[in-house]
């Protein structure tokens, strides 16, 4: 691993849900995978 790669990894924030993944949220919120697992009440009414 190069120093540049190590710095990129250091810049990635861990997901606050404790899943072990890094979050894509620039504000440090849950990662996309955790958001995908959250049930959205009422959202299913918009699905065909």
PDB file of N, CA, C and O in Angstrom, chain B, residues numbered from 101:
ATOM      1  N   UNK B 101       0.854  -1.188   0.000  1.00  0.00           N
ATOM      2  CA  UNK B 101       0.000   0.000   0.000  1.00  0.00           C
ATOM      3  C   UNK B 101       0.892   1.242   0.000  1.00  0.00           C
ATOM      4  O   UNK B 101       1.833   1.358   0.785  1.00  0.00           O
ATOM      5  N   UNK B 102       0.569   2.150  -0.893  1.00  0.00           N
ATOM      6  CA  UNK B 102       1.348   3.379  -0.972  1.00  0.00           C
ATOM      7  C   UNK B 102       0.863   4.367   0.083  1.00  0.00           C
ATOM      8  O   UNK B 102      -0.198   4.187   0.680  1.00  0.00           O
ATOM      9  N   UNK B 103       1.648   5.403   0.301  1.00  0.00           N
ATOM     10  CA  UNK B 103       1.241   6.437   1.249  1.00  0.00           C
ATOM     11  C   UNK B 103      -0.048   7.118   0.793  1.00  0.00           C
ATOM     12  O   UNK B 103      -0.895   7.489   1.605  1.00  0.00           O
ATOM     13  N   UNK B 104      -0.175   7.273  -0.529  1.00  0.00           N
ATOM     14  CA  UNK B 104      -1.383   7.913  -1.062  1.00  0.00           C
ATOM     15  C   UNK B 104      -2.620   7.068  -0.774  1.00  0.00           C
ATOM     16  O   UNK B 104      -3.664   7.599  -0.395  1.00  0.00           O
ATOM     17  N   UNK B 105      -2.502   5.752  -0.955  1.00  0.00           N
ATOM     18  CA  UNK B 105      -3.624   4.854  -0.660  1.00  0.00           C
ATOM     19  C   UNK B 105      -3.966   4.880   0.826  1.00  0.00           C
ATOM     20  O   UNK B 105      -5.140   4.875   1.197  1.00  0.00           O
ATOM     21  N   UNK B 106      -2.952   4.908   1.668  1.00  0.00           N
ATOM     22  CA  UNK B 106      -3.178   4.944   3.109  1.00  0.00           C
ATOM     23  C   UNK B 106      -3.907   6.227   3.505  1.00  0.00           C
ATOM     24  O   UNK B 106      -4.775   6.205   4.378  1.00  0.00           O
ATOM     25  N   UNK B 107      -3.555   7.341   2.866  1.00  0.00           N
ATOM     26  CA  UNK B 107      -4.221   8.607   3.179  1.00  0.00           C
ATOM     27  C   UNK B 107      -5.677   8.580   2.730  1.00  0.00           C
ATOM     28  O   UNK B 107      -6.550   9.106   3.420  1.00  0.00           O
ATOM     29  N   UNK B 108      -5.946   7.967   1.572  1.00  0.00           N
ATOM     30  CA  UNK B 108      -7.327   7.855   1.109  1.00  0.00           C
ATOM     31  C   UNK B 108      -8.161   7.048   2.091  1.00  0.00           C
ATOM     32  O   UNK B 108      -9.302   7.410   2.379  1.00  0.00           O
ATOM     33  N   UNK B 109      -7.605   5.960   2.607  1.00  0.00           N
ATOM     34  CA  UNK B 109      -8.327   5.143   3.579  1.00  0.00           C
ATOM     35  C   UNK B 109      -8.540   5.906   4.881  1.00  0.00           C
ATOM     36  O   UNK B 109      -9.582   5.765   5.520  1.00  0.00           O
ATOM     37  N   UNK B 110      -7.562   6.709   5.275  1.00  0.00           N
ATOM     38  CA  UNK B 110      -7.680   7.479   6.510  1.00  0.00           C
ATOM     39  C   UNK B 110      -8.762   8.548   6.382  1.00  0.00           C
ATOM     40  O   UNK B 110      -9.375   8.943   7.374  1.00  0.00           O
ATOM     41  N   UNK B 111      -8.991   9.013   5.153  1.00  0.00           N
ATOM     42  CA  UNK B 111     -10.009  10.039   4.933  1.00  0.00           C
ATOM     43  C   UNK B 111     -11.424   9.474   4.964  1.00  0.00           C
ATOM     44  O   UNK B 111     -12.385  10.224   5.134  1.00  0.00           O
ATOM     45  N   UNK B 112     -11.561   8.161   4.800  1.00  0.00           N
ATOM     46  CA  UNK B 112     -12.880   7.544   4.808  1.00  0.00           C
ATOM     47  C   UNK B 112     -13.349   7.365   6.248  1.00  0.00           C
ATOM     48  O   UNK B 112     -12.599   6.890   7.101  1.00  0.00           O
ATOM     49  N   UNK B 113     -14.563   7.739   6.502  1.00  0.00           N
ATOM     50  CA  UNK B 113     -15.107   7.629   7.854  1.00  0.00           C
ATOM     51  C   UNK B 113     -15.832   6.302   8.021  1.00  0.00           C
ATOM     52  O   UNK B 113     -16.542   5.870   7.114  1.00  0.00           O
ATOM     53  N   UNK B 114     -15.665   5.651   9.166  1.00  0.00           N
ATOM     54  CA  UNK B 114     -16.421   4.416   9.407  1.00  0.00           C
ATOM     55  C   UNK B 114     -17.904   4.722   9.598  1.00  0.00           C
ATOM     56  O   UNK B 114     -18.274   5.785  10.096  1.00  0.00           O
ATOM     57  N   UNK B 115     -18.730   3.789   9.201  1.00  0.00           N
ATOM     58  CA  UNK B 115     -20.176   3.939   9.368  1.00  0.00           C
ATOM     59  C   UNK B 115     -20.507   3.966  10.860  1.00  0.00           C
ATOM     60  O   UNK B 115     -20.036   3.105  11.604  1.00  0.00           O
ATOM     61  N   UNK B 116     -21.311   4.939  11.317  1.00  0.00           N
ATOM     62  CA  UNK B 116     -21.644   5.023  12.746  1.00  0.00           C
ATOM     63  C   UNK B 116     -22.541   3.887  13.226  1.00  0.00           C
ATOM     64  O   UNK B 116     -22.750   3.742  14.430  1.00  0.00           O
ATOM     65  N   UNK B 117     -23.077   3.077  12.313  1.00  0.00           N
ATOM     66  CA  UNK B 117     -23.930   1.965  12.710  1.00  0.00           C
ATOM     67  C   UNK B 117     -23.111   0.759  13.162  1.00  0.00           C
ATOM     68  O   UNK B 117     -23.669  -0.219  13.658  1.00  0.00           O
ATOM     69  N   UNK B 118     -21.789   0.824  12.993  1.00  0.00           N
ATOM     70  CA  UNK B 118     -20.935  -0.269  13.446  1.00  0.00           C
ATOM     71  C   UNK B 118     -20.920  -1.473  12.526  1.00  0.00           C
ATOM     72  O   UNK B 118     -20.597  -2.579  12.959  1.00  0.00           O
ATOM     73  N   UNK B 119     -21.269  -1.272  11.244  1.00  0.00           N
ATOM     74  CA  UNK B 119     -21.315  -2.403  10.314  1.00  0.00           C
ATOM     75  C   UNK B 119     -19.928  -2.771   9.797  1.00  0.00           C
ATOM     76  O   UNK B 119     -19.750  -3.837   9.207  1.00  0.00           O
ATOM     77  N   UNK B 120     -18.949  -1.902  10.012  1.00  0.00           N
ATOM     78  CA  UNK B 120     -17.593  -2.180   9.553  1.00  0.00           C
ATOM     79  C   UNK B 120     -17.276  -1.575   8.195  1.00  0.00           C
ATOM     80  O   UNK B 120     -16.122  -1.583   7.766  1.00  0.00           O
ATOM     81  N   UNK B 121     -18.291  -1.049   7.514  1.00  0.00           N
ATOM     82  CA  UNK B 121     -18.051  -0.405   6.219  1.00  0.00           C
ATOM     83  C   UNK B 121     -17.726   1.071   6.441  1.00  0.00           C
ATOM     84  O   UNK B 121     -17.889   1.599   7.541  1.00  0.00           O
ATOM     85  N   UNK B 122     -17.265   1.723   5.379  1.00  0.00           N
ATOM     86  CA  UNK B 122     -17.044   3.163   5.456  1.00  0.00           C
ATOM     87  C   UNK B 122     -18.271   3.865   4.899  1.00  0.00           C
ATOM     88  O   UNK B 122     -18.964   3.331   4.034  1.00  0.00           O
ATOM     89  N   UNK B 123     -18.531   5.055   5.396  1.00  0.00           N
ATOM     90  CA  UNK B 123     -19.709   5.794   4.955  1.00  0.00           C
ATOM     91  C   UNK B 123     -19.386   6.693   3.774  1.00  0.00           C
ATOM     92  O   UNK B 123     -18.301   7.268   3.695  1.00  0.00           O
ATOM     93  N   UNK B 124     -20.328   6.806   2.867  1.00  0.00           N
ATOM     94  CA  UNK B 124     -20.184   7.706   1.729  1.00  0.00           C
ATOM     95  C   UNK B 124     -20.699   9.102   2.075  1.00  0.00           C
ATOM     96  O   UNK B 124     -20.526  10.048   1.306  1.00  0.00           O
ATOM     97  N   UNK B 125     -21.332   9.216   3.240  1.00  0.00           N
ATOM     98  CA  UNK B 125     -21.925  10.482   3.662  1.00  0.00           C
ATOM     99  C   UNK B 125     -20.826  11.457   4.101  1.00  0.00           C
ATOM    100  O   UNK B 125     -20.070  11.145   5.022  1.00  0.00           O
ATOM    101  N   UNK B 126     -20.721  12.634   3.462  1.00  0.00           N
ATOM    102  CA  UNK B 126     -19.668  13.584   3.851  1.00  0.00           C
ATOM    103  C   UNK B 126     -19.850  14.131   5.263  1.00  0.00           C
ATOM    104  O   UNK B 126     -18.920  14.699   5.835  1.00  0.00           O
ATOM    105  N   UNK B 127     -21.047  13.963   5.825  1.00  0.00           N
ATOM    106  CA  UNK B 127     -21.304  14.444   7.185  1.00  0.00           C
ATOM    107  C   UNK B 127     -21.196  13.338   8.225  1.00  0.00           C
ATOM    108  O   UNK B 127     -21.496  13.560   9.399  1.00  0.00           O
ATOM    109  N   UNK B 128     -20.768  12.143   7.804  1.00  0.00           N
ATOM    110  CA  UNK B 128     -20.538  11.057   8.748  1.00  0.00           C
ATOM    111  C   UNK B 128     -21.766  10.259   9.116  1.00  0.00           C
ATOM    112  O   UNK B 128     -21.777   9.594  10.152  1.00  0.00           O
ATOM    113  N   UNK B 129     -22.806  10.307   8.292  1.00  0.00           N
ATOM    114  CA  UNK B 129     -24.012   9.530   8.547  1.00  0.00           C
ATOM    115  C   UNK B 129     -23.821   8.077   8.145  1.00  0.00           C
ATOM    116  O   UNK B 129     -22.730   7.695   7.721  1.00  0.00           O
ATOM    117  N   UNK B 130     -24.857   7.262   8.268  1.00  0.00           N
ATOM    118  CA  UNK B 130     -24.766   5.844   7.919  1.00  0.00           C
ATOM    119  C   UNK B 130     -24.399   5.630   6.451  1.00  0.00           C
ATOM    120  O   UNK B 130     -24.678   6.475   5.600  1.00  0.00           O
ATOM    121  N   UNK B 131     -23.773   4.498   6.171  1.00  0.00           N
ATOM    122  CA  UNK B 131     -23.388   4.174   4.797  1.00  0.00           C
ATOM    123  C   UNK B 131     -24.624   3.819   3.969  1.00  0.00           C
ATOM    124  O   UNK B 131     -25.697   3.563   4.515  1.00  0.00           O
ATOM    125  N   UNK B 132     -24.459   3.808   2.664  1.00  0.00           N
ATOM    126  CA  UNK B 132     -25.581   3.525   1.759  1.00  0.00           C
ATOM    127  C   UNK B 132     -26.187   2.150   2.025  1.00  0.00           C
ATOM    128  O   UNK B 132     -27.402   1.984   1.920  1.00  0.00           O
ATOM    129  N   UNK B 133     -25.362   1.165   2.367  1.00  0.00           N
ATOM    130  CA  UNK B 133     -25.869  -0.184   2.624  1.00  0.00           C
ATOM    131  C   UNK B 133     -26.772  -0.201   3.864  1.00  0.00           C
ATOM    132  O   UNK B 133     -27.798  -0.882   3.872  1.00  0.00           O
ATOM    133  N   UNK B 134     -26.399   0.539   4.904  1.00  0.00           N
ATOM    134  CA  UNK B 134     -27.245   0.600   6.106  1.00  0.00           C
ATOM    135  C   UNK B 134     -28.552   1.323   5.801  1.00  0.00           C
ATOM    136  O   UNK B 134     -29.609   0.914   6.281  1.00  0.00           O
ATOM    137  N   UNK B 135     -28.496   2.392   5.010  1.00  0.00           N
ATOM    138  CA  UNK B 135     -29.722   3.100   4.638  1.00  0.00           C
ATOM    139  C   UNK B 135     -30.642   2.182   3.857  1.00  0.00           C
ATOM    140  O   UNK B 135     -31.860   2.241   4.027  1.00  0.00           O
ATOM    141  N   UNK B 136     -30.079   1.331   3.001  1.00  0.00           N
ATOM    142  CA  UNK B 136     -30.885   0.430   2.175  1.00  0.00           C
ATOM    143  C   UNK B 136     -31.623  -0.603   3.029  1.00  0.00           C
ATOM    144  O   UNK B 136     -32.664  -1.117   2.617  1.00  0.00           O
ATOM    145  N   UNK B 137     -31.087  -0.912   4.222  1.00  0.00           N
ATOM    146  CA  UNK B 137     -31.693  -1.921   5.091  1.00  0.00           C
ATOM    147  C   UNK B 137     -32.782  -1.345   5.989  1.00  0.00           C
ATOM    148  O   UNK B 137     -33.529  -2.098   6.613  1.00  0.00           O
ATOM    149  N   UNK B 138     -32.882  -0.019   6.060  1.00  0.00           N
ATOM    150  CA  UNK B 138     -33.849   0.620   6.950  1.00  0.00           C
ATOM    151  C   UNK B 138     -35.236   0.585   6.312  1.00  0.00           C
ATOM    152  O   UNK B 138     -35.401   1.045   5.182  1.00  0.00           O
ATOM    153  N   UNK B 139     -36.235   0.048   7.012  1.00  0.00           N
ATOM    154  CA  UNK B 139     -37.593   0.082   6.452  1.00  0.00           C
ATOM    155  C   UNK B 139     -38.115   1.515   6.425  1.00  0.00           C
ATOM    156  O   UNK B 139     -37.975   2.258   7.396  1.00  0.00           O
ATOM    157  N   UNK B 140     -38.708   1.884   5.319  1.00  0.00           N
ATOM    158  CA  UNK B 140     -39.260   3.233   5.176  1.00  0.00           C
ATOM    159  C   UNK B 140     -40.787   3.147   5.239  1.00  0.00           C
ATOM    160  O   UNK B 140     -41.417   2.821   4.233  1.00  0.00           O
ATOM    161  N   UNK B 141     -41.393   3.429   6.386  1.00  0.00           N
ATOM    162  CA  UNK B 141     -42.849   3.335   6.513  1.00  0.00           C
ATOM    163  C   UNK B 141     -43.547   4.241   5.500  1.00  0.00           C
ATOM    164  O   UNK B 141     -43.199   5.413   5.357  1.00  0.00           O
ATOM    165  N   UNK B 142     -44.527   3.688   4.805  1.00  0.00           N
ATOM    166  CA  UNK B 142     -45.282   4.460   3.835  1.00  0.00           C
ATOM    167  C   UNK B 142     -44.658   4.518   2.459  1.00  0.00           C
ATOM    168  O   UNK B 142     -45.324   4.891   1.493  1.00  0.00           O
ATOM    169  N   UNK B 143     -43.385   4.155   2.351  1.00  0.00           N
ATOM    170  CA  UNK B 143     -42.712   4.232   1.053  1.00  0.00           C
ATOM    171  C   UNK B 143     -43.255   3.193   0.086  1.00  0.00           C
ATOM    172  O   UNK B 143     -43.283   3.422  -1.123  1.00  0.00           O
ATOM    173  N   UNK B 144     -43.687   2.049   0.614  1.00  0.00           N
ATOM    174  CA  UNK B 144     -44.158   0.973  -0.264  1.00  0.00           C
ATOM    175  C   UNK B 144     -45.427   1.362  -1.031  1.00  0.00           C
ATOM    176  O   UNK B 144     -45.743   0.728  -2.039  1.00  0.00           O
ATOM    177  N   UNK B 145     -46.154   2.375  -0.586  1.00  0.00           N
ATOM    178  CA  UNK B 145     -47.354   2.786  -1.312  1.00  0.00           C
ATOM    179  C   UNK B 145     -47.015   3.406  -2.667  1.00  0.00           C
ATOM    180  O   UNK B 145     -47.873   3.487  -3.546  1.00  0.00           O
ATOM    181  N   UNK B 146     -45.758   3.844  -2.839  1.00  0.00           N
ATOM    182  CA  UNK B 146     -45.343   4.460  -4.100  1.00  0.00           C
ATOM    183  C   UNK B 146     -44.800   3.433  -5.079  1.00  0.00           C
ATOM    184  O   UNK B 146     -44.591   3.747  -6.251  1.00  0.00           O
ATOM    185  N   UNK B 147     -44.569   2.218  -4.619  1.00  0.00           N
ATOM    186  CA  UNK B 147     -44.032   1.186  -5.504  1.00  0.00           C
ATOM    187  C   UNK B 147     -45.161   0.559  -6.310  1.00  0.00           C
ATOM    188  O   UNK B 147     -46.270   0.406  -5.800  1.00  0.00           O
ATOM    189  N   UNK B 148     -44.896   0.192  -7.562  1.00  0.00           N
ATOM    190  CA  UNK B 148     -45.953  -0.419  -8.392  1.00  0.00           C
ATOM    191  C   UNK B 148     -46.339  -1.799  -7.900  1.00  0.00           C
ATOM    192  O   UNK B 148     -47.209  -2.443  -8.486  1.00  0.00           O
TER     193      UNK B 148
END
